Amino acid sequence: MGRYLITGGAGYIGSHMVLALCDRGDECVVFDNLQQGHAEAVPAAARLIVGDLADGAAVDEVVGAGPWDAVFHFASLSLVGESMRRPFDYLMINGMNGIRLIDACVRHKVPKFVLSSTANLFSIPDEIPIPENATIRPGSPYGESKHILENALIWADRIHGFRSARIRYFNAAGADPKGRAGEDHHPETHLIPLAIDAALGLAPPLVVFGDDYATRDGTCIRDYVHVADVADAHLRAIGQINDSSAVYNLGNGEGHSVFDVIRAVEAVSGLKVPRSIGERRAGDPAALVASSAKLRTETGWRPRYADLETIVATAFQWRKGHLKGYAG
Ligand code: UDP
């Protein structure tokens, strides 16, 4: 049994990570400011500490209350579009808070650290699927903030021998297949929950952000990975960083367009997704699809929920049972 600290563990991806750890019988401590996270998303088996990574004393206290087998860092502002409007919030909050956490982990000799990084490092990819050594060109201040943290981890390793895995992913999607957690953002900006809510009449018609991209149907292509598969990738990555740090791109390897997602929601729900075509959203690259070849080869990771309709079905199930999200 291991003992893990998960920042942002009450958030969407973090809570699925906590479930994966608790399911193995590991001990989990969640550190979350509950700005976007939900106390209800933290399973009873885990301990929730409500605190902010901006609070250096709180960070020092929680990290110092080890020993930890690893620290997983999910807590972050995470919206590409919002970061184009509030660049310095993203650079300061994600950048400074993340570096504060890494510094505390180095001082308290945490043996392993996993950073939830992003595919937004690769705004104009030279090749698709995108390998780990592709040229980094952050597509937004959000992507830039994760680039800053990746670099901090590289320095932490070079200077202190601090071991980390940086995992860049694309569109985490879906919900716990057992229905224990799901996606509940306020406001919601992500495609799959918005399309589901539009179908259920819980949200206005979906606006498709541009249908004039140079893609097969004109809409943006993204790599939707089931959130439980994302959590599994994090678990496998920590097994890989005993002697050296690692970086992995994580994706299904298959891209789906906005129209593909709409079709999947309609197939799964039996409902129509009301929609209109709108302007492009600032910061959106046309296509992002990851190569997971390195992760697959080195860790044996395989997506268990690879199919888009299966991913959407888990999201739809959760939403149907939580029409008001966690609050309901
Ligand atoms: N998208 C859209 N309408 C929406 C929300 C998203 O057309 O209301 C598109 C967006 O342009 C992108 C894809 O759906 O191509 C996925 O966006 P999302 O915000 O879910 O994730 P991101 O790729 O930004 O991380």
Residues whose N, C-alpha, C, O or C-beta is under 5 A from the ligand:
A	BS01	UDP	V80 T189 H190 L191 I192 L194 V207 V208 F209 C220 R222 V258 R281 D284
